[in-house]
Amino acid sequence: MQSPGLATLDPLKPDAARRWPGTGRSIQFVVMTRAVNSAKGAAGAAVVVAMWETVRGLGLVDPRDLPSTFAIVRAVADGLRGGELASAVAMTVGSWAPGLLLAAVAGAAGGVALALLPRLEIAIRPLLEFLRPIPSVALIPVALLVLGVGLQMQLFMIAFASIWPVLFSTKTGVEGVDPRFMETGRVLHLRPGARILRIVLPAALPAFATGLRTASAIALVVAITVEMLTGQGGIGSYIENVRLNGLVTEMWAAIFVTGVLGYLVNAVFMAIERALMPWGPEYRDR
Amino acid sequence: MADSTAVTKPILAVQNLSKSFTTGGPRILNGMTFHQKPGQFVAVVGPSGCGKTTLLRCIAALMQPDEGEVLHRGQHFDDPPSWLSVVFQDYNRSLFPWLSVRQNVAFGLRGVSARDPQIMAALSAVNLEHAADLYPWQLSGGMQQRCALARSIVVKPKLLLLDEPFASVDAQTRIDLQDMVMGICRSMQLSTLLVTHDIDEAVFMADKVVVLSTRPARVVEEIAIDLPHPRDQLVTKETPEFLRLRHHVYTLVRQQAQKLPRETQTER
């Protein structure tokens, strides 16, 4: 739905300067909305902490397995300051990022090709539908056999698991480009190649970005899973090590850090999408 | 080739044009013929759903007819010729949302930057200089349609096709846009073909009104509109000649609209 604030925006109006850039909303409105949303998010987190402490207080779970939230936060701080947890995070990000990049490049290229070349799509579809449902974790033994322990194997696993949302989102995005856009391109005398570069690709960009954001979370899950199973460093290995040494609080701290990492990754991708694609239907009315 | 022959040739000749959506299916356009002289403003009106947009798409060479032909200055085209521009009804589906107003206008000009003076000239022709750096979704409907208009005139076309360009805007904006388009077309000496269902608009703006029948559409009558220029929304529309022409066109269209049920019956 088109918001009335947007439809009536006229840059000649004197209040145009008091608007949040790229939204047409007043600065006051945007700040208020964001403050209210942050407060709601904080309230949700507070409820979870309260429940956690209640479960501990009631003795439903052995308190040794469920350290206090305060102890966990302190362990996070110690782990990050001591450098061990921090370097584990850096190592996980170090395999997550190139793995996701591989998935992004291959998924985008594959998605565009499948959407533009129907014959290729018909030929490859059965293979894709066969590969897609295989849980990536099930491929770890095979990957270990073929590629051995190491970054190469980890990258393959991350890319294999996270390529699907990129591939299918991009394909759907390209297929869904408004035919009127293409007609406009013809009327403006663009050659077919230029129509793909200048119309199809930008129009499909929001769909690609959404797929990439989904993929970024999957890539993180797989990166940590592989680390847990192969013990080759990173948050996954860290969690396994502290668990084996009975350091329960440190284990929870690492899990908490993993959650924060996932949250930040999503937030960063959302911010990039918003900055690069303010026209995206998801952001237009905000 | 001598220039004089090009001038006397119609800029657009629609000859015995027929078109179906599916091969062998019912016809949408049926043996349609009319000509447009260079510099002439032609309005095509007809009952709703009669195939006006299909006709426009054939004329724009976005679609090829089944029978007959569309000639632009005597020539056949498989793709839209470079001196033809189109403004579509649904501006929100033809302006590119990822480009600013300025970039949208520059889109059809090869090798011209969005900062080129040509772009500002086109934007000022539609009173949109102040919005050059905004994005289409930040503009009102009328402003978006002015942006689409700027994009279509910046390529300096000879023939401008307008497909119900004012149908999605409010009444006051519609009147402003009519005046603006008429002014631009006259000052650029454009040949303009306007497809509309609004009879007042057709008679007010055009030099010639082509009335179409219901489906399958053919030309019922071509009516010359000799109202003097410049035309004024109040003065022109109150003249007896305007009212006479409006009455005539209205009667023709209404006759066609009333035929609609009977013709579909005989078709079955």
Contacts between the chains, C-beta under 8 A, distances in Angstrom:
chain1	res1	chain2	res2	distance
A	6	B	137	7.1
A	6	B	138	6.8
A	7	B	140	5.8
A	7	B	141	7.7
A	8	B	140	6.8
A	9	B	138	5.6
A	9	B	139	7.5
A	9	B	140	7.6
A	10	B	140	7.3
A	10	B	143	8.0
A	11	B	130	5.6
A	11	B	131	5.7
A	11	B	134	6.2
A	12	B	130	5.8
A	22	B	135	8.0
A	24	B	138	5.5
A	178	B	93	5.3
A	180	B	88	6.6
A	180	B	90	6.6
A	180	B	93	4.1
A	180	B	94	5.5
A	181	B	93	7.0
A	181	B	94	7.1
A	181	B	96	6.9
A	183	B	62	5.8
A	183	B	88	7.7
A	183	B	94	7.7
A	184	B	88	7.3
A	184	B	94	4.5
A	184	B	96	7.9
A	186	B	62	6.2
A	186	B	79	6.5
A	186	B	80	5.9
A	187	B	60	6.5
A	187	B	62	7.2
A	187	B	80	5.1
A	187	B	84	7.6
A	187	B	85	7.0
A	187	B	86	4.6
A	187	B	108	8.0
A	188	B	107	6.0
A	188	B	108	3.5
A	188	B	151	7.6
A	188	B	155	7.5
A	189	B	79	7.7
A	189	B	80	6.7
A	189	B	82	5.5
A	189	B	108	6.6
A	190	B	108	7.9
A	198	B	107	7.6
A	199	B	96	7.2
A	202	B	96	7.2
A	202	B	98	4.6
A	203	B	96	7.8
A	203	B	98	7.5
A	205	B	98	7.3
A	277	B	98	7.0
A	278	B	135	6.9
A	279	B	97	3.6
A	279	B	98	5.5
A	279	B	135	6.0
A	279	B	136	7.9
A	279	B	137	5.8
A	284	B	137	5.7
